[in-house]
Amino acid sequence: MPTSRPLWTPTPQRVENALITAFARRVETRHGFRFADYPALWRWSIDRPERFWGEVWDDGGILGRRGERVLVDASRMPGAKYFPDATLNYARNLIERRDPGDAGDALVFRGEDKARSRLSHAALRDAVSRFAQALAAAGVVQGDRVAAMMPNLPETIVAMLGGASRGAIWSSCSPDFGVQGVLDRFGQIEPKVLVTVDGYWYNGKPVAILDKVADIVAKLPSVERVVVVPYLGAAAGPGDSAPVRGALAWEDFIAPHAPAPIEYAELPFSHPLYILYSSGTTGVPKCIVHGAGGALLQHVKEHRLHCDVKPGDRLFYYTTCGWMMWNWLLSGLAAGATLLLYDGSPFVRAGRVLWDYADEERMTHFGTSAKYIDALRKTALVPRKDYALATLRTMLSTGSPLAPESFDYVYQAVKDDLALSSISGGTDIVSCFVLGNPTLPVWRGEIQCPALGMAVDVFDEDGQPVPPGRGERGELVCTRPFPSMPIGFWNDPGDAKYRAAYFERFPGVWCHGDYTEVTEHGGLVIYGRSDATLNPGGVRIGTAEIYRQVEQLDEVEESLVIGQDWPPGEVGDVRVVLFVKLRPGLVLDTALVERIQKHIRTSTTPRHVPAKVVQVTDIPRTKSNKIVELAVRNVVHGRPVKNLDALANPEALEQYRDRPELKT
């Protein structure tokens, strides 16, 4: 339901002080333009990419040699090249922003209520120096892979920056991955060094992993050195873990090396920096290779211009090292921010642990998932009652569409003077297509705007742009090249898999796979993944449309919806099937089913109403906390799920197999 007034409008002072305002004025002065509003600035940024990305380099103070050319082969997608003559080092841009002796916080860490630490900028520089020297002594050279099976610790960032300073390629996952899940990823890229921990904390409990690490390393012949951070220490157990081939404790690995000036390798703009992975729920994960310059430039743009991250700000994002938001968070150092790191469950202390952190560490930017915000809403936690949140000015949400009711909750329960930025992009681009803007109003249920420099559009089935503001939906696309397009996929001769993944649907256009609408305000609403879109009677329905309605009901904690082929065994129509996880102690009965169906019918259309509503006790999700409709759909239809190790809770799938409710 459209609303006539925004939930939040920035004050004139906030608009005046925003970094994007200063950026626009600088561009106007240099190039003789006059931008009437944000859409005009955005249009210029995609029509003049050479000028725009050159300005982003200068505005962000990128350390390196820019060269004369900004973009060549601009008409090729893929195939365009940004800054082909430039050289830089990603690590240098994150570390050398401060005075060498700066004692201010670079990293602050909390591991639930079990561990706390902080690292100054000077200490971070020294730690990276020692780790980089240790990597050199271990024979790591440009192009070698350094992999990590790590929590979101300061040591993880030190290891990544140490490798990047030498031109090594970084790849990480979280320590809760199973053996096969790690091998499916790292086995493809053959790392020389593996960084890991003895275990981690989750929901107050220690989880030792060295036996698992020993099994993994035994099956990764490329690994020559394993570096173990003693995160659990004595809590890891009596020390009867299997020996890990090539293992050294972190302190022993760096012990021979004293802090010294870091020798940064000056590398081409497109030198590989990260290998990230597709979710892997439909097969072995794709290894997506991202370049240093593209990732850095995109993140600097997003942090500074879209999130208004300024030097001295304190940036937090709840993420694991298996989600691209960890990579995104890390680049906040290039904007001059202090990074606030957290590892473990966000619901320690009845969901208060992150709000304790926000107040005590003067958080300015609070980043989390849409699911976390919805869970807080369900528990009726009201942070503004118990916390001052005096410094908090931006809240970010991603991972899945943020429901309109969650927008309401943030402004009612967290803070009314807050830029709520729903953002969306992905592992594929290690950045965002659409996100926030501190100078624009926030409208209920909407992502504020397309990102600067990103030629975002919405196409219908025939590849034609969908008119904005009419309620029509289509595929989120990007019609022009951008710097953080992947270099390619690892071991993908001729870029065959890469092209098939993004450019097969609309040749020469990036098709992202999100089912999307452009609103009358110029914002966007994402209704879910296109491959999970429901199609009853030939009418496309985004899964988020149903989740929004179902999860308003107090009885429902979470839900998952699929389309079931019906009648079975025939190619034809589908019926909507809704699985619900109810609050503890509740049982799904006829009355509740009817209430759910009536609520959906009243709030949407008869097409949205599920033909079947089925109770489950768990919702399967990936390691990055995204629900997996496609895996459930495969189970319901008796098809195999190809990569169970991609899931955080694969055992949950058994609840969806051979359900008698779905036989009739």
Order of alpha helices (4+ residues) and beta strands (2+ residues): alpha-alpha-alpha-alpha-beta-beta-beta-beta-alpha-beta-beta-alpha-beta-alpha-beta-alpha-beta-beta-beta-alpha-beta-beta-alpha-beta-beta-beta-alpha-beta-alpha-beta-alpha-alpha-beta-alpha-alpha-beta-alpha-beta-beta-beta-beta-beta-beta-beta-alpha-beta-beta-alpha-beta-beta-alpha-beta-alpha
